[in-house]
Amino acid sequence: MQIDGVHLMPQTNSTNTAPETSQMLNENSSFQAQLDAATEKINKTSPTIKTMTAEEVAQRNEDIKKASVQLEAIMLKMMYNEMWKTVPKNELFSDGNDNAMEIYRDMYNEELTKAAAEGGGIGLADFIYRQLTETDPHKLY
């Protein structure tokens, strides 16, 4: 063993003999050889990690942004539908055909919530986007 040009011998006590000391040095060299062989084997067999290009990152972030806005729109639509359940039904304008009004209201709510989410909504899409694209896991919001 050699560190910065100084030869170091393993410490021996009075019970160690010269053959045991030389065996320890051979074991150390064989350990290094085994370590080198294992490192080489890992480097050959492990799959290489491909880093994303700037264009790929930009496309992924755009996809995440679209999905975040869609998720916010779905959540807002669910909230609107629950809100409409609290409004009393008006028999004056329904003509007994509540199904048509429900379909119209559902389509209206869907378009309204899409527009709201795309315009900024309640901030849920931005929060989801930041969570999914943040590279620093220790950052606090």
N, C-alpha and C positions, 0 to 999 in steps of 0.2 A: 504494500500500500504506500502511495506517495502523495503528499499534499504540499504544494508549492515548493517542490524540490527537496523536501525533507522526507527521508524514509522513516516510516513508522512501523513498528512491529507490534503485534497484538500483545497486550499485557499477559505475562505469564506469572504464575505463582510457583512456589517451590515444587509442586507436584507435576507441573507440565514438563514434558521432555521435548527435545528438538523435533522428533518426528510428528508429534501432535501440533506443534507450531507450524511446521511446513504444511500439514494437512489443512489447518485453518486458513492459511494463505491460499491454498489451492481451492478450497471451498468458496472463498471470497471471489476468486477469479471465475470460477464456474458459475457462481451466482450472477456475476456481471454478464457473462455470456448468455445465461438463461434469460436475464432481464432484457438484453438486447434482442434476443430471438423472439421473445414474447412481444416486445414493442413493434418489431418488424412485422410479425404475424397480424397484430391488431391493425397496423397501418394498411396492410394488404387487404384484409377481409372486411374492414369497416367501410360502410358506404360513405362516400364523400358528401359533405353537407353543401348544398347549393344555396348560395345567397341570391336573393331577389334583386333584379335590376331596378333602377329608379322607375322605369315605365311599369314594371310589374307591381311595384309597391303603389304607384299612383292608381293603377287599375283596381287593385284590391281595395284600396281606401275608398274609391268611388263606388264600388259594389257594396261595401260596408255602409256607406252613407245612404245609398238607395234603400238598402234593407232596413236601416234604422228608421228612415222616414216612413216606410211601409208599416213597420211594427207600431210606430206611434199612431199612424192613421187607424190601424186595427183597434188599438186600445181606446182611442177617442171614439170610434164608432160604437164600441161596446158601452162606453160611458153614455153616449147619446141615446142608445137604445134603452138603457136602464132609466135614463131621465124621462124619456117619453112614456114609460110605463107608469110614471107618477101623475101624468096629466090626465084629468078625467075625460072620458069619451063624450063627444057632443053628438047627440042623436039628431039635431036639427039639420046638419049637413051630410050625414052619412048615408041616408036612404037605405039603410040596412046592409050596405055593401062595404063593410069594414075591411075586407080583404084587399080591395083596390087601394084604399087609403094607406094600409100598412105597407104594401109594396112600394107605393110612391114615397112614403116617409122613409123607408129603408134605403131606397136609391138616393134620395135627397141627403140623408145622413152620410151615406158613403162618399158622395161627392164633396159634401161640406167638410168632412173630416180629412179627406185627401188634400183639399186646398189648405186647410188649417195646418196640417202637418208639414206640407211643403213650404208654407210661409213662416215657419218657425215653431208653430204649435205651442206646446206647454214646456218644451225643453227636453223632453224625454229622448228624442232622436239624437240631439247633440250629446247628451249624457252617455247614451249607448255607444255612439261613435267614438267618443273620447276613451271610454273603457276598452273598446276593442282595438283601438289603434295605438294606445299608449304603450311606449316601450319601457318606461320606468315603473316597475311594479310597486315602488315605495312612495310614489307621488300621492299626496293627499289632495282631494278636491275641495 
